[in-house]
């Protein structure tokens, strides 16, 4: 590990690896709290490294301090659950061998879940492999035919409250420094562009994005920049540029789900076009999580299914909507209430709690007098937090009144 001022979490992490690791190496980069004292008390060997605004330099030094056959690297605010500790022990005893160069594990940092090269052959490091990148560093030199992925083993990341504020300022300042000094490679430019977009630095971000695409060769990085440009330009109320970026993402890699998912969600919620959204969302739902790049987990789990549920619901396809809700809930979405309420509405034709009178009148006026489509009204009722049973009952009543009015009119 490389650490600085991790007093709040260092003991949690070291206690979770004591039964797995034969040595615990902690490289301190300038702590001013009792991180070093706590690490040594837990049995770690502590080395010191002068911080030079480069995570790869510190990480490469930390790997040079290791003496065993395999290295598992962690951050000070990571931890390993008891279940994953046992799985790692089993992996250590049964899987690690000289035919492998690295093992990829899940990295769970809600809502992000991604693959990371987590366990590395020690004897190959410094010869054919090294860390590169000033921020969010990665290992280069791995033979991808000699790695294994273990989906059932995860490392959890849980920083102390407000840590993200300090990291935000630290990261962007390091990236700016390397950019000014013309030390930004493809990966560093990728990370710099992402940081600018997350922080809504428009002028700076567009400059870095343009520079990135002028040198970029790695397709997953290009795809991910295009995909993230959607939210960036939507935040600046430039939907045309946002949609253009998603189209470029699909051209860059039609086998990734993020762009289909975001475009389908845009068609559904921004354009009120559930018919147009359906094929995009169905496409996203059938794409498996890739093992390269840094995929956005929402697009490969609950996201497409929840949007398919809402699209079918708004179109009156309630049976299909319930099927999609079940699939979404299998992926443990962060918001479950509306989907669960839909599944509880068993008979679909039974009476339910009505909308407040003014809302019901609003629905009927829009459906009857203003010719507003039912799916647009359903969307508005969802956004105003009415439950599925109320929405179904309201629309059915309004549609029945509409038919009665037309019959009288004729």
N, C-alpha and C positions, 0 to 999 in steps of 0.2 A: 504494500500500500504506500501511496504518497499522501501525506496529511499536513494540515495546518489548522490549529485551533479546533480540534474535533473532540474536546473534552466531553461534550454531551452525548456522544455516540460511540466513542472508541471502545469502551468496555462491552457494549452490546455486541459490536461486531466481533471482537476478539474472542468473546465467550462462545460465539456461534461457530467458530472455526477451530477451536482447540482440539476437538476430537477428530478433525479431518486432516489437519496439516502437521507435518513433522518439524517445520520451523515457521515462525511468524516474523516477517521482515517488515519493519515500519520505517519509512524514510520521511523524516520531518523536514518541512521546507520553511520553518521559521515561526513555530508556534509561540505565542506569548501567554498561553494558559497552561494547564497541567496535563496536556495531552501526552507528553513524553513520559512523565512520571506514571501516569495510569497505564500506558502501553508496557513499560518495563515491569510494572507490578503484575501485569497479566502474563508475563513470560515472553514478551516480544523482544527481539533484538532491534535496537533503534540506531539508524544512521542519520546523518544530517547532510542536507543538500541546499546550497545557496540558490534561492529562487531567482530565475532569469526570465520570467514571463513566458515560459515554454513548458507545457505539460509533457510533451514527448521527451524533452531532455531529462526531466525529473523521472519519468517512467522508465526510460532506458537505464538510468542510473540504478533505480530500484531493482530492475531485473538483474543487473550485474552483481548485485549483492546476494542473490539466491544461490544455494549450493545443492539443492536436491534435483531429482530427475524432471519434475514437472512443476510449473508455476501456475497458481490460481491468483489472479489479480482482483483486487476489490478497492472500493472507495470507503472512506471513513464513515460515511453515513449509509452504507449498505448493511444488510444483515441476511442471514440464512436461517430459514425456519427449521425446526426439528425434523420435519418430514424430508426436507431437501438436504439436510445434513446426512441423513441415512442414505438417501439416493446417491449423494456424492461419494460416500464411503464405498457403496456398491460399485460405482463407476470406477473408482480408484483401484479396487481389488480385481475387477473383472474386465475392464475395457481398455485402460491405458496400456499402450504397447508401442514398440519402435516403428510400427507401420503408420502410426498417426503423427501428425504435426501439431494439431490443435483440436480442441473440443469447443463447440458453440453451445451456450446455454441461453435460456430466456432471461431478459433483464426487465423487471417489472417496476415501473415508475408511473403509477396511475396518473392519467389514463393511457400512458405510453407503455407498450410491450414490444420489445425488439430483440433480435438476436445479437449477441456479442461474442467475439472470440475470447473466451474466458479462461481456458486452461491451455498452456503452451509448453511445448518441449523446451526444456532449459538449455540443452546442449546445442540447439540450433540458433539460439538467440545471440545476436551480435555477429553471427556468421552469414546467415541468409535472411534473417528477420530483424526488424527493428520497429520502434514506434515512430510515427511521423504525424505532424500536425500540432500547431501551438495550442489549439483548443479542441476538445472532443476528439482526442487523438485516436489513431487506429494503427493496427499492425500491418506492415507491408512485407512481402516476401513469402507469404504462406502459399503452399501448394494446395489449392482448393480440392484436389482429388484425394488429399490425405487428411481430411477433416471429417468430423462427425457432428451431427446436430442432435441434441437431446431435448425434446419438447417438454418432457415431464419434470425437468429440473430447472428451478428458477432462482435467481438472485434478486432480492428485493431492495429497493432504494427508498429510503424515507428520511429526508433531511429534516433538521429542526425547523420550527416555524420561522419565517422571514429570511431563511437562508437564500432564497431565490433572488432577493433584492440585492444582496451583496454580490452574488454570482453574476447577475445581469450587468452591473457596472464593471466588474472585473473582466468579464469575457469580452465585452465590446471594446474596452480600452486596450486589451492585449491584441485583439484583431486589428484595431486601427494602427497600433504601433507597428505590427508586422507588415501591414499594407504600406504604410509610409516608408518603411525601410526596404520595400520591394522583396519581401521574404514570403509572399503568399503564394503557395502552390495551389493546385486545383482543389484539393480538399479544404484547405484553409479559406479559399475564396467561397467555396460552397457554404461553409459554416458561417462565414462573415455575412453572406447574403441572407441566410436564414435568420441570423440574429437581427439584422436590419429590418427584415419583414416582420418578425415577431414584435419588435419595438416600434414599428410604424415610422421608421426613419425614411421618408419617401425619397428625397433627393439623393441621400447617401446610398440608400438601397438600390435605386435604379442604376447608379454609377457602378456599384459593385456587381450587380447582376449582369450588366453589359460586359464588364471585364471578365466575369466568370465564363459567359458563353463564348467569348473570344478565344478561350484556351481549353474549354472543357472537352474531354474525350470520354469520360466514364458515364455510360448511359444512365445508370440509376441516379446519379447526382443530377443530371440534366432533367430527368423526369421529375424528381422531387422538387426542384426549383420551380418548374412550370406548375406543378400541382399546388405548391404553397403560394404562388403568385395569385391564385384565385382569391384567397382570403385577404391578401394584401391589397389588391385593387378594389375588392368589395368594400373594405374599410374606408377607402378613399372615394367611394361612390362612383366607381368606373366599371360598371358591369360588362361593357363591351370588351375591355382589356382583360377582365377576369375570365370571361368565357373563351376568349382567344387563347389564353394561357392553358386552359384545360384541353382545348382542341390540340394544341402543340404537344401536350403531355401524352395524349392518346396516340398521336403519330409517333412520338418518341418510343413508346412501349405500350402496344395495345394489349399486353398480357398482365398489366397492373390494374388494380381496382379503384385506386383513389380518384382518378379523374372521372370515370364513369359514375362513381358514387356521388361526387360533388356536383357534377352536371345534372344527374337525376334529381338530386335534392334541390338544386336551383330551379329546375323545371317545375318541380312539385310545389315548392314554397314561395318562390319569387315570381314565377310566371303563372301560377295556378293552372298548370297543365299536367294533370296526373296521367293522361294518356301518353303524352310525350315522355314522361318520366319513367314509365314502366319498363320499356326495353333497356334503358340505361341501368336501372337498378337491378333488373334480373341478370344482366351481364356481370355487374359487380358481384352479385351474390354467388356466382359460380366460379369465381377466381380464388385460387388458394393463396395463402400467405407466402410471399416470396422469401427466399433465404439470402438475398443480397439487398444492399441498400438499407434504408431505414424506413420501412413501411409504416403507414399510419393505421394502427390496429383497428380503429373504428370501422374502416372501410372493408375489413376482412372478417368482421364478427357481427355484432348486432346492427350496425348502421344500415346496410342495404335492406335487411329484413324489416326493421322498424319502418323505414320509408316505404317499402312495399306494402306493409300493413296499412299505413295511413293513405297511400294512394288508392288502394282497393277499397278502403273504408269510405273515402270521399266519393268514389264512383258507385257506391252502393253494393259492392261485392263483399258482403259481410262475412260469408263463410270463408272465402279466401283470405280476407283480412285477419280472421281469427287464426288461420293456419300460419300466416306470416308472423303474427304476434307470438305464437308458441315458439317459432324458430328464433325470434329476436330474444325472447326471455331465456332461451338455452345458453345464450352468450353473456348473460348477466349485465344488461345495460345499466348505466348509472341512474336512469329514471325508469321505474318499472310500473308506477301506479296506473297510468292510462292503459297500458297494454294489459295489465292484470284485470282491470275493470272490464275491458272488452271480452276477455275470456270468461268472466263471470256472467256475462249477459247471454244466458243459455238459449232462450227461446226466440230471440230476435223479432218475434212478432208480438210479444207480450207487452202489456202496458208498463211504463216506467215513470219515474218522477218527471213531471213536465218541466219545461223551461219556465222561468218567470214570465208573467203575461206580456210584458213589454218586449221581451226577447222573442217570444213566439209570434207576436204581431210583426216584429221586424223581419223574421224569417218569411212569413207569409206575404208581407208587402213586397219584399224583394223578389220572391219566387213568382208571385202573381203579376205584380204591376211593373216591375223593373226588369223582368226576364233574366235575373241573375241565376247562373247555373247552380244546381244543388251542391256540386262539389266545392264551389267557391264559398257557399254558406257554411258547409261542413267545416272547411278550413278555418273560417272566422270563428266558429263556435269552439273548435279545438283550441285556438289561440286564447280564447276567453275562459279556458279551463273548465268547460262543461264536459261531463263524462260521456262515454260512448252511448250509454243507454238513453240519456237525455237527447243527444244529437239524433240518434236513429228515430226515436219517438217523435221528435219535433218535425223532422223532415217527412216522415211518413204521414203525419197529420196534415202538414202543409200541402203535400202532394195530393192527398185525398180531397182537401178543400179546393185545390186547383182544378181537379177533375170535375168536382161538383159544380164549380162556377162555370166551367166551359160547357157542361151539359145544359145548365140553365140558359146560358148565353145562346146556344144553338137553338 
